[in-house]
Structure formats: C-alpha cells, structure tokens
Amino acid sequence: MNPITIENIVAATGGTLLCGDLESKITAICTDTRNIIPGALFVPLVGENFDAHNFIEAALEGGCVAALSAKPCKTLQKTIISVADTKKALGNIASFYRQQFNIPFLAITGSVGKTTVKELTATVLSARYNVLKTAGNFNNEIGLPLTLFRLENTHEAAITEMGMSGFGEIDALATMAMPDIGIVTNIGLSHIEKLGSQENIYKAKAELFPHIKENGTVIINGDDPILSAHRTDIGRKTIAVGLTPGCDITATNISSTPESVSFTAKSTTEEIPITLQIPGEHNVINALLACAAGQILGISLAEAAAALEKYVATDKRMQLINVGDITIINDCYNAAPASVEAALKVLSSYTGRKIAVLGDIKELGEHTESAHRKIGEQAVLFKTDALFTFGESAALSVDTAKEKGMKEAFAFTDIDLLKTALQDFLKPGDVVLIKASRAMRLERITDFLTNQTH
C-alpha cells in the first residue's frame, strides 16, 4: 500500500482529528488486532457480537500509528480520527485510495461462478499485465476495501469480485471500485429468499452498471435469458458471450473429459482452440467471459488460449484430489442449484462408481423444497450411483432420488455419522463429488477423506 496522509484520511471520511499530526502518514490498514501491521491505521469495526472499539488502545500499543473511532475515545495517544461510522469510513478511504491509480479496473458479479471467472480473467490478463485480484472471497463491504488497499504502483490492472445478498450492496461496492469493465456471470436463485424473484436479483446486480465509466464495457453471459433480455437496458457498451445466436464471442466443438474441457473460441477476428485443465462444460462460458475482458484490453484470443491452458483450479472449486484409489471432486466452497447441476454433470463423465455428497443450499426461500427435489432428480438423470446428503433440506434430494429409483441414497444431519457411513461405503475406484453451500462446511468431509487410508 502506498502511504496516505492523515489529512487525506480526514478529508476522505469527513472525520475530525482528535489528536495527532495531519501531515503524518499511514502505510497500511488494519481491522484485526491479531494481525497488526506496524504503521497501520486501525479501523475498529462493529458487528452483532463484537465491537473492535474495545481494542483501539491495544492496536496503538501494538504498532498501529493511528485509529478511527465512532465512539468517545478513552485514549488520546498517537493519532485518533473521529468518524460517524467506521465501516463507511473504511469504504470512503478505499474509494480515495482507488482514485490514485489510473489503471483498468474490472468488477465481476453474478449468482454463480464469480470466483472462477475472476481467476480465469486474472490468468488471461496476466499474459500482459501485472494484475491485482480479489483474494479468496473478499467480495463484500469489508473485503473489497482490503483488496483495494493492496494496490501498488507496480499493478497494471485490478480485478474485483462483488458479492451481494440484497439491494444496495453492489451499489456500495461499485462506488468504491469505479470499474471500467463489468462482468456478469448469470442470474440464478442465490439470495432469492431475501430478494423475492430472479428479476429482483437482476436489479440488485444491475446496480453495477451506472458505475461503469461511460466509455467502459459490460460483458454478459448471453446464454442467460434474463441478462439477454435486459441487454439493451444496460446503458453501456455491451459484449455478450455464449453459445446462442447473437453472441459476440462464441464457442463450438466443445468436448470434455473428467479432467478438462476443450472448445473453439470465435470472435469477429479470430478462431482459436482452447483447452482448460479443469472439468465441466459450464467453464466454457466462464472462459469466454475472461477472453472478452482480455480482448477489451488488447489481449488476443491466441494469447488468452495460451494463458488459460496453464490455469489450475483454486482450492475447493472443482479441485481434483486423488486419495489412494479414490478421486475426490472438491467443489465444496459454495453451491447454487445451477452449480450443483453442473457438478453432477462433471461427476457423470467418470467411469468409476459415482458418489455425490451434497449439503443444503441456503437462501432459496420458497424455492427450497423444489430446488432440492430437482437435485435428487438430476442425481438420477446423471446416473449417480450413490447419494449422501447433509442437512435437513438436502434430505429432500434423497427422498426424490429414491422415488426415482436410486437404491443407494442416504440422508444425514450429523456430520460424524456421515463421515463414518461414507468411509464404510467407499471402495477403490470410486469418484466422490463434495458440494454444498458455504454454511454447511463440507470441507470437513474432504479433510476427513484425505486423511484416510483406503
């Protein structure tokens, strides 16, 4: 992070300097006293079960040189800046800091696939640029500022991931990032419990568009019916990628193996074969979105293809793990109905005994029962040999799978009983898909299996 003066922070936050020197500088941002960085500004955040204002003194004693405070401050040492709301102040500082960099900024949102598209786009852009990207899942009003503060003068492009669960959240994130390019992966059912309809989910995602610079570009999945229907409403230059007629960048000759997917990408000027060393035909669209971003920034499809062939799946996202004679498809980071279907399709491509370990999908509201029952149908459709579920909603998938003729289908609400049953069931040659919403923490199953000897 480049140094920022206290004067800049006071101006960015609209705060008041209670003590300290306006000309002094901070060289980092810290929100957690367990990870203090010398020379940092401490931002005490407040949550339902914590208030970091209680740790301002510890932060200053531990090496932070300044702190924000939205409450009366007991300690007036070093530098203290009074602000109305520390989380909003964090965003305001991030917005100020972002404006110091005249480089292309990309923002990625959508119901599913955001992180994969972020990683694929970073891979493409890294063919020519030094790229900053959102780390892990730092895609909210706290994570995004922390990403922006990692910007340095050596960066030549930045990719930010933007998540949301309700109206106003993308608007706040895009206000900070001020992107040149927006990418929307799809409009699914994620967060429909709170937003009520897919059309409302679109509206929440569409909060991004007014923040795209006027000469910027929005890239959409042209195969998504809602995004396609709204293409003329976006208000910015729009590029659509997909398999349907009318898309600007398309794919043909799609073929897949359990470990990879290949296709021919075609734009108005190029036609290039691409192979991804990750499974799943759904990743064709993800790769096309990344290629479109590359083209906007001067990277040819040929350059993008060469970069994408070196891409390696990130942890817990279609990650292939071999444990003895058993193959694990570790896709447990998160789940939505569409991504579970895609994962089951990948599982079906294997020749061994195919076992799905699935957990609840959260935030589906009135769609909870129908979505989980449909997953049970899909497990049978894709010829899954056995289904193990964790959670009350996922048990509906088992009920439906049994109704459709699956003999080996088992529901659990106790993680330890699931571990034991799965361990007893597995045999050499099996392929195990593990997938659920983040709240289900099904990486516990992955960790358990990888520590077993078969």
LINWODA-V996227 format. One record per helix or strand. SS is the DSSP state (H for helix, E for strand). FROM is the first residue (numbers start at 0). TO is the last residue. Records with the same first field share a line. If there is no record, write none. Layout:
# LINWODA-V996227
SS->FROM-TO ; FROM-TO
This chain:
# LINWODA-V996227
E->3-4 ; 15-18 ; 24-25 ; 27-29 ; 39-41 ; 45-45 ; 50-50 ; 65-68 ; 78-81 ; 103-108 ; 130-132 ; 156-160 ; 180-183 ; 216-220 ; 236-241 ; 248-255 ; 260-265 ; 270-275 ; 318-322 ; 325-329 ; 353-358 ; 385-389 ; 408-411 ; 430-434
H->5-12 ; 32-34 ; 51-61 ; 85-97 ; 113-124 ; 142-147 ; 168-176 ; 191-194 ; 197-210 ; 224-228 ; 230-232 ; 282-295 ; 300-307 ; 336-347 ; 364-380 ; 394-402 ; 414-424 ; 437-439 ; 442-449
